[in-house]
Amino acid sequence: MGAFLDAVLPAEVRADSDLDGTPARVAEAWLEDLVDGYRQDPAALLAGAMPARGRDLVAVTGIDYHSMCPHHLLPSRGVAHVAYLPGGRVIGFGQLARLVDCYAHRLVLQEDLARQVAEALVLHLGARGAACVLDAEQSCLTVRGERRRGARAHAQCFLGELADDARLQARFRSLVEGGARRRGASPRPTGAAAGSRSRSGSRSGSRS
């Protein structure tokens, strides 16, 4: 980090005493807050599942999260909506939020984050189907490149029975949209295929 500051700042700014402890502070912020997800094991997070006879849809919407883009190391902030169909076991709602953070607090693309959360519920919980829908502000899009300050990026993944059953998808989407209206946010992830994605705002060329 010291070398990075040396490279991007004028010498007189770099010499400011306010920057003396900056490399250590930045390292601590990254380790403790931004990429602490690497120290989390998704299988362990879901290991405390409880037997359950219920097989109907379980969903938690409006899970706020932050993450870091691996392309430019810029942050994103958004909300995650997660659902699954139990395959004989259920977990606490808080564990779903921790699962999102486990993957979000890494260097991860939004599209991959949605897929990883859904896959973990199928693989480690034994869910018959799972879904994760993400709505976020990506700094890569809002503060650099196209600089579209009002743009929102959407990514989603549907697996198993939630990928195959349009009625279940509609139920989940109604929960997502209802929660967004209560928060005064814009809902609307679109598309129904597993791993499909949509983006709002202007975009050109490759992922910037």
C-alpha positions as CSV (number, residue, x, y, z in Angstrom):
1,M,0.0,0.0,0.0
2,G,2.9,2.4,0.7
3,A,4.2,1.7,-2.8
4,F,0.7,2.4,-4.2
5,L,0.5,5.7,-2.5
6,D,4.0,6.6,-3.7
7,A,2.9,5.8,-7.3
8,V,-0.4,7.8,-7.3
9,L,0.2,10.8,-5.1
10,P,2.4,13.9,-5.6
11,A,5.5,13.8,-3.3
12,E,4.3,16.7,-1.2
13,V,0.9,15.0,-0.6
14,R,2.5,11.7,0.2
15,A,4.7,13.4,2.8
16,D,1.6,14.5,4.8
17,S,1.7,13.1,8.3
18,D,-2.0,12.1,8.0
19,L,-0.8,9.3,5.7
20,D,1.8,7.9,8.1
21,G,-0.5,5.1,9.3
22,T,-2.6,4.7,6.1
23,P,-1.0,1.5,4.8
24,A,-1.7,-0.3,8.1
25,R,-5.2,1.1,8.4
26,V,-6.1,0.0,4.9
27,A,-4.7,-3.5,5.4
28,E,-6.8,-3.8,8.6
29,A,-9.9,-2.6,6.8
30,W,-9.4,-5.1,4.0
31,L,-8.7,-8.0,6.3
32,E,-11.4,-7.3,8.8
33,D,-14.2,-5.9,6.7
34,L,-13.7,-6.1,2.9
35,V,-12.3,-9.6,2.3
36,D,-13.0,-11.4,5.6
37,G,-15.3,-13.8,3.7
38,Y,-12.2,-15.8,2.7
39,R,-12.0,-16.9,6.4
40,Q,-15.6,-18.2,6.3
41,D,-16.6,-21.7,5.3
42,P,-20.1,-21.8,3.7
43,A,-20.4,-25.5,4.6
44,A,-19.8,-24.7,8.2
45,L,-22.3,-21.8,8.1
46,L,-25.0,-24.1,7.0
47,A,-24.0,-27.0,9.2
48,G,-26.4,-26.1,11.9
49,A,-29.5,-27.0,9.8
50,M,-32.5,-28.4,11.6
51,P,-34.7,-31.3,10.4
52,A,-38.0,-30.0,9.0
53,R,-41.0,-31.6,7.3
54,G,-42.0,-28.4,5.5
55,R,-41.1,-28.3,1.8
56,D,-42.6,-24.9,0.9
57,L,-40.7,-21.8,-0.2
58,V,-38.4,-20.1,2.4
59,A,-37.2,-16.6,1.5
60,V,-35.4,-13.6,3.0
61,T,-35.5,-10.4,1.1
62,G,-33.7,-7.0,1.5
63,I,-30.4,-8.4,2.9
64,D,-28.0,-5.4,2.6
65,Y,-24.5,-6.3,1.6
66,H,-21.2,-4.8,0.3
67,S,-18.6,-6.4,-1.9
68,M,-15.4,-5.6,-3.9
69,C,-15.0,-5.9,-7.6
70,P,-11.9,-7.9,-8.6
71,H,-11.4,-5.8,-11.8
72,H,-10.7,-2.4,-10.2
73,L,-10.9,-3.1,-6.5
74,L,-13.9,-0.8,-6.2
75,P,-16.8,-1.4,-3.9
76,S,-20.4,-2.2,-4.6
77,R,-23.4,-1.9,-2.3
78,G,-26.8,-3.5,-2.7
79,V,-29.5,-5.8,-1.4
80,A,-29.7,-9.6,-1.8
81,H,-32.9,-11.6,-2.0
82,V,-32.5,-15.3,-1.2
83,A,-34.9,-18.2,-1.4
84,Y,-34.8,-22.0,-1.2
85,L,-37.0,-25.1,-1.2
86,P,-36.1,-27.3,1.8
87,G,-35.1,-30.8,1.1
88,G,-35.7,-32.0,4.7
89,R,-33.6,-29.4,6.5
90,V,-33.9,-25.7,7.2
91,I,-31.6,-23.0,8.6
92,G,-32.1,-19.9,10.6
93,F,-32.8,-16.7,8.7
94,G,-29.7,-15.1,10.1
95,Q,-27.6,-17.9,8.5
96,L,-28.9,-16.8,5.1
97,A,-27.6,-13.3,5.7
98,R,-24.2,-14.7,6.9
99,L,-24.0,-16.9,3.8
100,V,-24.4,-13.8,1.6
101,D,-21.6,-12.0,3.5
102,C,-19.4,-15.1,3.3
103,Y,-19.3,-14.8,-0.5
104,A,-19.8,-11.0,-0.8
105,H,-16.8,-10.2,1.4
106,R,-14.4,-11.5,-1.2
107,L,-13.2,-10.3,-4.6
108,V,-16.2,-11.3,-6.6
109,L,-18.3,-10.3,-9.6
110,Q,-22.0,-9.7,-8.9
111,E,-23.0,-12.5,-11.3
112,D,-20.8,-15.0,-9.6
113,L,-22.0,-13.9,-6.1
114,A,-25.6,-14.7,-7.0
115,R,-24.6,-18.2,-8.4
116,Q,-22.4,-19.0,-5.4
117,V,-25.1,-18.3,-2.8
118,A,-27.7,-20.4,-4.7
119,E,-25.2,-23.2,-5.3
120,A,-24.2,-23.3,-1.6
121,L,-27.9,-23.8,-0.5
122,V,-28.2,-26.8,-2.9
123,L,-24.9,-28.3,-2.2
124,H,-24.5,-27.8,1.6
125,L,-28.1,-27.6,2.7
126,G,-29.6,-30.1,0.3
127,A,-32.2,-27.7,-0.9
128,R,-34.4,-28.9,-3.8
129,G,-34.0,-25.5,-5.4
130,A,-32.5,-22.1,-4.6
131,A,-32.4,-18.6,-5.9
132,C,-30.4,-15.4,-5.3
133,V,-31.3,-12.1,-6.8
134,L,-29.0,-9.1,-6.4
135,D,-29.6,-5.4,-6.9
136,A,-26.6,-3.2,-6.4
137,E,-24.8,0.0,-7.1
138,Q,-21.4,-0.8,-8.7
139,S,-18.7,1.8,-8.3
140,C,-17.1,0.6,-11.5
141,L,-20.1,1.9,-13.3
142,T,-21.1,4.9,-11.2
143,V,-17.8,6.7,-10.3
144,R,-15.5,5.7,-13.2
145,G,-15.9,4.6,-16.8
146,E,-19.5,5.6,-17.9
147,R,-20.1,7.4,-14.6
148,R,-23.8,6.7,-14.6
149,R,-24.7,7.7,-11.0
150,G,-28.2,6.4,-11.0
151,A,-27.4,3.0,-12.6
152,R,-28.2,-0.3,-10.8
153,A,-26.8,-3.6,-11.7
154,H,-29.0,-6.8,-11.4
155,A,-27.8,-10.4,-11.3
156,Q,-29.7,-13.5,-10.4
157,C,-29.4,-17.3,-10.3
158,F,-32.2,-19.9,-10.1
159,L,-31.3,-23.5,-9.5
160,G,-33.2,-26.8,-9.3
161,E,-37.0,-26.6,-8.9
162,L,-36.8,-22.9,-8.6
163,A,-35.3,-22.8,-12.1
164,D,-38.0,-25.1,-13.5
165,D,-41.2,-23.9,-11.9
166,A,-42.5,-20.6,-13.1
167,R,-45.1,-20.4,-10.4
168,L,-42.5,-20.7,-7.7
169,Q,-40.4,-18.0,-9.4
170,A,-43.4,-15.7,-9.5
171,R,-44.0,-16.2,-5.8
172,F,-40.4,-15.3,-5.0
173,R,-40.5,-12.3,-7.3
174,S,-43.6,-11.0,-5.7
175,L,-41.9,-11.1,-2.3
176,V,-38.9,-9.3,-3.8
177,E,-41.0,-6.6,-5.4
178,G,-43.2,-6.2,-2.3
179,G,-40.2,-5.7,-0.1
180,A,-38.7,-3.2,-2.5
181,R,-41.9,-1.2,-2.5
182,R,-41.9,-1.0,1.3
183,R,-38.3,0.2,1.2
184,G,-39.0,2.7,-1.5
185,A,-36.5,1.0,-3.9
186,S,-36.8,0.0,-7.4
187,P,-37.4,-3.8,-7.7
188,R,-37.2,-5.5,-11.0
189,P,-34.7,-8.2,-11.7
190,T,-35.9,-9.5,-15.0
191,G,-35.6,-12.8,-16.9
192,A,-36.3,-16.3,-15.6
193,A,-33.4,-18.5,-16.6
194,A,-30.8,-19.8,-14.2
195,G,-27.9,-17.4,-14.0
196,S,-29.6,-14.8,-16.2
197,R,-28.8,-11.2,-15.5
198,S,-29.9,-7.6,-16.4
199,R,-28.3,-4.3,-16.0
200,S,-29.7,-0.8,-15.8
201,G,-27.9,2.3,-17.1
202,S,-25.6,2.8,-20.1
203,R,-22.9,0.3,-20.9
204,S,-20.4,-0.1,-23.7
205,G,-17.6,-2.5,-24.6
206,S,-16.4,-5.2,-22.2
207,R,-17.0,-5.2,-18.5
208,S,-15.3,-2.1,-17.2
